[in-house]
């Protein structure tokens, strides 16, 4: 019974591979614009997992460093994916009818997002979980702020 406990806890933490497979399958089915949304959804999932890992009072029988390593790997993967997605925004923005000042702002925000994501990917292995989570939340706020600013209702173009 005691030997099975770590395996049960790993499953409860969401360390199973099928979710990653669903994420990858979803990315294969969408275009560049939709991929950004898929990455953002994955970011939310990773943040929830980090929160659970942070809050858990895990028994000593569980190798916490292995669980943390898996979470860091997930953060690095999603950070790289978000950076890649952000790198595509200037090209997408070029094809949208909008004010030139707004386009420049969108491009600037996308470059800043890309830089934050790449920095997180580089630094994640050394960060405490709470700092990693704070940076993920800042990235999420950045995405949401940009979406609120530039996603206009269908009846009016972005300004």
Secondary structure, 3 states (H helix, E strand, C coil): CHHHHHHHHHHHCCCCCHHHHHHHHHHHHCCHHHHHHHHHHHHHHHHHHHHHHHHCCCCCCCCHHHHHHHHHHHHHHHHHHHHHHHHHHHHHHHCCCCCHHHHHHHHHHHHHHHHHHHHHHHHHHHCCHHHHHHHHHHHHHHHHHHHHHHCCCCCCCCC
